Amino acid sequence: MPHLWSHFVTQVPAIELIGIDKKFGPVHANKNINLTVAKGSIHGIIGENGAGKSTLMSILYGFYQADSGEIRINGKPVQIKDSQTAISAGIGMVHQHFMLVENFTVLENIILGAEGGALLGKGVAHAHAELKRLEDDYGLEVDPDAVIEELPVGLQQRVEILKAMYRGAEILILDEPTGVLTPSEADHLFKILGVLRDQGKTVILITHKLREIMAITDTVSVMRRGEMVATRTTKETSVEELAELMVGRRVLLRVEKGEAKPGDVVLSVRNLSVKDNRGVTMVDNVSFDVRAGEIVGIAGVAGNGQSELLEALSGIRQPSAGEILIDGQPIGKASPARLRELGLAHIPEDRHHMGLVLKFEEYENSVLGYHRDPKYGRGMMLDLDAMKRDAVEKIEKYDIRPPNPRLKTANFSGGNQQKIVVAREIERDPRILLIGQPTRGVDIGAIEFIHKRIIDMRDQGKALLLVSVELDEIRALSDRILVMFAGHVVGEKSTDASEQTLGLMMAGIAA
């Protein structure tokens, strides 16, 4: 059935949010928000971290209660006290981190909490039939007897959508749905969303990926600092306009860089294997080199060994086989501290668990790992004033907000926490920089800044290894791309390789 915008603009809206206001102590998360979502449409909501998107959707799904304002579903006012009320009102939500029981089957997850009374057998038979109907109607094929933990991420997400549809969702909210998908899985998700829309369902898509907004939505609303600043018909706007509305200024959306000038090999990996905490081999016989003056990107869906590789290279985890060499010399079982002495710095994937101590003040995190440097004091006696002066310089250079070195690190936004880590590692002027997910959870304006710093490092002749699940980021920053799948490097490509080619390699389909 063809999708026509004129088909749904005259109908009663699926959702109306009127004057929604929400505060958390001094934080004004939603300020008098008005939003109308047309029935049978795909409506995007975008905004930087802390713009209030997730709070607004949590109010709609019943996780939070608004301080004031009104919610109307299909023209009727509703009081959404909890998620069960939202489900009863026909609202389903697919969260960024899936809410599935991993050792249950697909069918068990879908009927969990909606089993159909004491006669479980009758409920299961009904669920099987209903699941088959939903799969046929919406192209959501998945084996009902498969165990969740054995399914790829794209199929797990499909189970979340089926779960919502099984509970009668007419309105489906998706929060950052493509963050863990390969390009082909994302394309398939968009086809499913298109079918849902064409069959009269309403979809709200929260994402920071503007290309996806342009590809799939009918309308898009932009939030900034708790306010709804604009709503646009997607075909009448552009990526550039949306970025400017999100940030409040013009943003350079492309990475500007010249040709790389690779020098000598600085970092070498030879037949490296690494096991995780369970003893499972996550990196299997991997070899590659990184030269001075180049960025080598590692593309792959999360969970294919990239994290364990970075941990081994940075001294956090010991390899089970193979060796790592710096300037041709094996590093053996060098500790992270010893590797820092050899000129290796590491921006970890998970800033909260590996990059920062959130209870520390900003100036303390600003020197974390380098606090034994003589310029910060001698022995056990730290020169706190020197540490604070150093932190102030980094705050100014990296535009860390608020510019307060005495503020607890937990009180900074995710993007500013990331800038604290990036500043600390880059300002040590390392020869080798390992970078894990440099812009995860980072605002579009800060992404531009961090990318420029990474390119500057390359142009100064440093050797950089970049791991990111954002394929656009890998293609934009890298000079060479290695693709990892199931612990192996399955191939090397130049940066002009197509997204489709890289996506097939990431899925293990092509080498």
C-alpha positions in Angstrom: 0.0 0.0 0.0 1.5 3.4 -1.0 2.4 5.7 1.8 0.9 9.2 1.4 1.5 12.1 3.8 -1.9 13.6 2.9 -3.5 10.3 4.1 -2.7 11.0 7.8 -2.5 14.8 8.2 -6.3 15.2 8.4 -6.8 12.4 11.0 -6.9 12.8 14.8 -3.3 12.7 16.0 -2.0 9.5 17.5 -0.2 11.5 20.2 -0.6 15.0 21.5 1.7 16.3 24.3 0.5 19.6 25.7 2.6 21.8 28.0 4.6 18.9 29.4 6.9 20.1 32.1 9.3 18.1 34.3 12.0 19.0 36.8 14.5 16.8 38.6 15.6 19.1 41.5 17.3 22.1 39.9 17.4 20.4 36.4 14.6 21.5 34.2 14.5 18.4 31.9 11.3 19.3 29.9 10.1 22.9 29.6 6.5 23.3 28.4 6.8 20.7 25.6 4.2 20.6 22.9 4.3 17.8 20.4 1.8 16.4 17.9 2.5 13.0 16.2 0.3 12.1 13.2 -1.3 8.7 13.1 0.3 6.3 10.7 3.6 8.3 10.5 7.2 7.8 11.5 8.2 10.8 13.6 11.8 11.4 14.5 12.9 13.2 17.7 16.5 14.4 17.8 18.6 16.5 20.1 22.0 16.5 21.9 22.6 14.6 25.2 20.6 16.2 28.0 18.2 17.8 25.5 15.3 16.0 27.2 14.3 13.4 24.6 14.5 10.4 26.8 12.7 12.1 29.7 9.9 13.1 27.3 9.5 9.5 26.0 9.8 8.1 29.6 6.8 10.3 30.5 4.9 9.0 27.5 5.7 5.4 28.5 4.9 5.9 32.2 8.4 5.7 33.7 8.1 9.3 34.9 5.1 11.5 35.7 5.1 15.0 34.3 4.9 17.9 36.8 2.3 19.5 34.6 0.8 19.1 31.2 -1.5 16.8 29.3 -1.2 13.6 27.2 -3.8 12.8 24.6 -3.9 9.4 22.7 -6.1 9.4 19.7 -7.6 12.7 20.8 -8.5 11.5 24.3 -6.8 12.7 27.5 -5.0 9.9 29.4 -3.2 9.6 32.7 -0.2 7.3 32.2 0.7 6.3 35.7 3.1 3.4 34.8 4.3 1.4 31.8 1.4 -1.0 32.2 -1.0 1.9 31.7 1.0 2.9 28.6 0.8 -0.7 27.2 -3.0 -0.7 27.8 -3.2 2.6 25.9 -1.5 1.0 22.9 2.0 2.3 23.4 5.1 0.0 23.1 8.7 0.8 23.6 11.9 -0.8 22.3 14.7 0.3 24.6 18.3 1.0 23.6 19.3 -1.9 25.9 17.0 -4.8 25.2 14.7 -5.9 28.0 14.9 -9.7 27.3 15.6 -12.7 29.4 18.6 -14.2 27.6 18.1 -17.8 28.5 14.4 -17.8 27.6 13.1 -18.6 24.1 11.7 -16.0 21.8 8.1 -17.2 22.5 8.7 -17.2 26.3 10.0 -13.7 26.2 7.1 -12.5 24.1 4.4 -13.9 26.4 6.2 -13.1 29.6 3.8 -11.1 31.7 1.0 -11.8 29.2 0.7 -15.5 29.5 -3.1 -15.8 29.3 -4.1 -17.0 32.7 -3.8 -20.3 34.5 -4.3 -22.5 31.4 -0.7 -21.9 30.2 -1.0 -24.5 27.4 -3.9 -22.6 25.8 -2.0 -19.3 26.2 1.1 -20.8 24.5 -1.0 -22.2 21.6 -2.7 -18.8 21.1 0.7 -17.0 21.3 2.1 -19.3 18.6 -0.7 -18.4 16.3 -0.6 -14.7 17.1 3.2 -14.7 16.6 2.8 -16.3 13.2 0.3 -13.7 12.2 2.5 -10.8 13.3 5.5 -12.2 11.5 3.5 -12.6 8.3 1.9 -9.1 8.5 5.1 -7.2 9.3 8.0 -9.2 7.9 9.3 -9.9 11.5 10.4 -13.5 10.9 12.1 -15.1 13.8 12.2 -18.7 15.2 9.8 -18.8 18.2 11.8 -21.6 19.8 15.3 -20.0 19.5 17.0 -19.0 22.7 17.6 -15.2 22.9 21.3 -15.4 23.8 21.9 -17.4 20.6 20.4 -14.8 18.3 22.3 -12.0 16.6 21.5 -8.5 17.9 19.3 -7.6 14.9 17.0 -10.6 15.6 16.9 -9.8 19.4 15.6 -6.3 18.5 13.0 -7.9 16.2 11.8 -9.9 19.3 11.4 -6.6 21.2 9.2 -5.2 18.4 7.2 -8.5 18.3 6.8 -8.3 22.1 5.3 -4.8 21.8 3.0 -5.8 18.8 1.8 -8.9 20.7 0.7 -6.6 23.5 -1.4 -4.6 21.0 0.9 -1.6 20.4 -0.5 0.9 17.9 2.3 3.4 18.8 5.9 2.2 18.9 8.7 4.2 20.5 12.3 3.1 19.5 15.2 4.6 21.4 18.5 4.7 19.4 17.5 1.5 17.6 20.5 1.1 15.2 23.4 1.6 17.7 24.2 -2.1 17.8 23.2 -3.1 14.3 25.2 -3.7 11.1 24.2 -1.5 8.1 22.2 -4.4 6.6 20.4 -5.0 9.9 19.6 -1.3 10.1 18.3 -1.4 6.5 16.1 -4.3 7.4 14.8 -2.5 10.5 13.8 0.5 8.3 11.9 -1.8 6.0 10.0 -3.2 9.0 9.2 0.3 10.3 8.0 1.2 6.8 5.6 -1.8 6.8 4.3 -0.9 10.3 3.6 2.7 9.1 1.9 1.5 5.9 -0.4 -0.7 8.0 -1.4 2.3 10.1 0.9 2.0 13.1 2.7 5.1 14.5 6.4 5.1 15.1 8.5 7.5 17.2 12.2 7.2 16.5 14.7 8.7 18.9 18.2 8.8 17.3 21.3 11.0 17.0 22.0 9.8 13.4 20.7 12.5 11.1 21.2 10.3 8.0 18.6 7.9 9.5 16.2 10.7 10.2 16.4 11.8 6.5 16.0 8.2 5.3 13.0 6.9 7.2 11.0 9.7 8.9 8.0 11.7 7.7 8.5 14.5 10.3 11.2 15.4 12.8 11.1 17.4 16.0 14.3 18.9 17.4 14.8 19.4 21.2 17.5 21.6 22.7 18.1 22.2 26.4 14.8 20.8 27.5 12.7 22.7 24.9 11.1 21.8 21.6 12.7 24.2 19.2 11.4 23.1 15.8 9.3 20.5 14.0 10.0 20.0 10.2 8.6 17.9 7.4 11.6 15.7 6.7 11.6 16.1 2.9 11.6 19.9 3.4 14.7 20.1 5.7 18.3 19.0 5.5 21.0 17.4 7.7 22.7 20.8 7.9 19.6 22.6 9.2 18.8 19.9 11.7 22.4 19.9 13.1 22.2 23.7 13.5 18.8 23.5 15.2 20.2 20.8 17.6 23.4 22.7 18.5 22.3 26.3 18.1 25.2 27.1 15.7 26.5 25.9 12.4 28.3 22.5 12.6 30.9 21.1 10.2 29.4 17.6 9.5 32.4 16.2 7.5 35.9 15.4 8.7 38.4 17.5 6.9 41.8 15.8 6.5 44.6 15.6 4.0 46.4 12.6 2.7 48.1 10.5 5.4 51.9 10.3 5.3 52.7 6.9 7.0 56.2 6.5 8.4 57.8 3.5 10.3 55.8 0.8 11.9 55.4 1.7 15.6 52.9 -0.8 16.9 52.8 -4.5 15.8 50.5 -7.3 16.7 51.6 -10.9 15.9 49.3 -13.9 16.1 47.5 -12.4 19.1 44.8 -14.3 20.9 42.9 -13.0 23.9 40.4 -14.6 26.2 37.6 -12.9 28.1 36.8 -13.3 31.8 34.9 -16.6 31.1 37.9 -18.1 29.3 36.3 -17.7 25.9 38.7 -16.8 23.1 37.5 -13.4 21.9 40.6 -12.4 19.8 41.8 -15.3 17.6 45.3 -15.3 16.0 45.2 -11.6 14.9 48.1 -9.8 13.2 48.5 -6.2 11.9 50.7 -3.1 12.0 50.1 0.5 12.8 52.5 3.1 11.4 53.4 6.6 12.5 51.2 9.2 10.9 48.2 7.0 10.1 44.9 6.0 11.7 44.0 2.3 11.4 40.3 1.8 12.0 38.8 -1.4 13.3 35.2 -1.9 12.1 32.8 -4.4 13.6 29.6 -5.0 15.5 30.1 -4.7 19.3 31.1 -8.0 20.9 33.4 -9.4 18.1 36.6 -9.0 20.1 37.4 -5.3 19.6 37.1 -4.6 23.4 39.4 -7.5 24.4 41.9 -6.4 21.7 42.1 -2.9 23.1 42.4 -4.2 26.7 45.4 -6.5 25.6 47.1 -3.6 23.7 46.8 -1.3 26.7 48.0 -3.8 29.3 44.7 -4.2 31.1 44.3 -7.9 29.9 47.1 -10.4 29.2 47.0 -12.2 25.9 46.7 -16.0 25.8 49.0 -16.3 22.8 51.0 -14.1 20.4 52.9 -10.9 21.1 52.7 -7.1 20.9 55.7 -5.1 19.8 56.5 -1.4 20.1 59.3 -0.3 17.7 60.0 -3.9 17.0 60.5 -4.8 20.7 58.1 -7.3 22.4 56.5 -5.6 25.4 55.9 -8.9 27.3 53.6 -8.6 30.2 54.0 -4.8 30.5 51.6 -3.0 32.8 49.5 0.0 31.8 51.9 2.2 33.7 54.9 0.8 31.8 53.1 1.2 28.5 52.4 4.9 29.3 56.2 5.2 29.9 56.7 3.8 26.4 54.5 6.5 24.9 51.2 4.6 24.6 48.0 6.3 25.6 44.5 4.8 25.8 41.0 6.4 25.5 38.9 3.5 26.7 35.6 2.4 25.3 33.8 2.7 28.6 34.7 6.0 30.3 32.7 5.3 33.4 34.3 2.0 34.3 37.8 2.4 32.8 38.4 6.1 32.1 37.2 8.0 35.1 36.5 7.8 38.8 33.1 9.6 38.9 33.4 10.5 42.6 36.7 12.3 42.0 36.7 16.0 41.1 37.5 17.0 37.5 41.1 18.0 38.3 41.8 14.6 39.8 40.5 12.8 36.8 42.5 15.2 34.6 45.7 13.6 35.7 44.5 10.0 36.5 47.2 7.5 35.6 49.8 10.3 35.2 49.6 11.6 38.8 53.1 10.2 39.5 54.6 12.7 37.0 57.1 14.9 38.9 55.3 18.0 37.8 52.3 17.0 40.0 54.5 16.4 43.1 57.0 13.9 44.5 56.3 10.4 46.0 53.1 10.5 48.1 53.0 14.3 48.2 50.9 15.6 45.4 51.0 19.3 44.4 47.2 19.9 44.2 47.7 23.5 42.9 49.8 22.2 40.0 47.1 19.6 39.2 44.4 22.3 39.3 46.4 24.7 37.0 46.9 21.8 34.6 43.2 21.0 34.7 42.2 24.6 34.0 44.5 24.7 30.9 42.8 21.5 29.5 39.3 22.9 30.4 40.0 26.0 28.3 41.6 24.1 25.4 39.0 21.5 25.2 36.0 23.7 26.0 34.9 21.4 29.0 31.7 22.7 30.5 31.1 23.8 33.2 34.6 25.2 33.5 35.0 24.1 37.1 38.0 21.8 38.0 36.5 21.3 41.5 33.2 19.8 40.2 32.6 16.1 40.8 33.1 14.3 37.5 29.7 12.6 37.9 28.0 16.0 37.5 29.4 16.6 34.0 27.4 15.5 30.9 28.6 12.4 29.0 30.1 14.5 26.3 32.1 16.6 28.7 33.2 13.5 30.6 34.5 12.2 27.3 36.4 15.5 26.7 38.1 15.1 30.1 39.4 11.7 29.1 40.4 12.8 25.6 42.2 15.9 26.9 44.1 13.8 29.5 45.4 11.3 27.0 46.1 13.5 24.0 47.8 16.3 26.1 50.4 13.7 27.2 51.7 13.8 23.6 51.8 10.0 23.2 53.5 8.3 20.2 50.7 5.6 20.1 47.1 6.4 20.8 44.5 3.6 21.3 41.0 5.0 20.9 37.8 3.1 21.8 34.4 4.6 20.8 35.7 8.2 20.9 32.3 9.8 20.5 29.9 7.3 22.2 27.1 9.3 23.8 28.7 12.6 22.7 26.9 15.6 21.3 27.3 16.5 17.6 29.2 19.7 18.4 31.7 17.7 20.6 32.0 15.0 18.0 33.3 17.7 15.6 35.9 18.8 18.2 37.1 15.3 19.1 37.5 14.3 15.4 39.6 17.3 14.7 41.9 16.5 17.7 42.3 12.9 16.4 43.3 14.1 12.9 45.7 16.6 14.4 47.4 13.7 16.2 47.8 11.8 13.0 49.2 14.9 11.2 51.8 15.2 14.0 53.1 11.7 13.1 51.4 9.7 15.9 50.3 6.1 15.3 46.5 5.7 16.1 44.3 2.7 16.4 40.6 3.5 16.3 37.8 1.2 17.4 34.2 2.4 16.8 30.8 0.8 16.1 29.9 3.9 14.1 30.8 2.9 10.6 30.5 6.5 9.4 33.1 7.5 12.0 35.5 4.7 11.0 35.2 5.6 7.3 35.6 9.3 7.9 38.7 9.1 10.2 40.6 6.1 9.1 43.4 5.7 6.5 43.0 1.9 6.5 40.1 -0.2 7.8 40.4 -3.7 9.4 37.1 -5.5 9.8 36.7 -7.8 12.8 34.1 -10.6 13.0 34.0 -13.4 15.7 37.5 -12.6 16.9 39.2 -12.6 13.5 40.4 -9.8 11.3 38.4 -10.9 8.2 39.9 -8.4 5.8 41.5 -5.0 5.2 39.9 -2.3 3.1 40.6 1.2 2.0 38.4 4.0 3.2 36.6 4.2 -0.2 35.1 0.8 0.4 31.3 0.9 0.3 29.2 0.7 3.4 27.6 -2.4 1.9 30.9 -4.2 1.5 32.0 -3.3 5.0 28.6 -4.3 6.4 28.8 -7.8 4.8 32.3 -8.3 6.2 31.1 -7.2 9.7 28.3 -9.8 9.4 30.8 -12.5 8.5 29.3 -13.0 5.0 32.2 -11.7 2.9 35.9 -11.5 3.4 
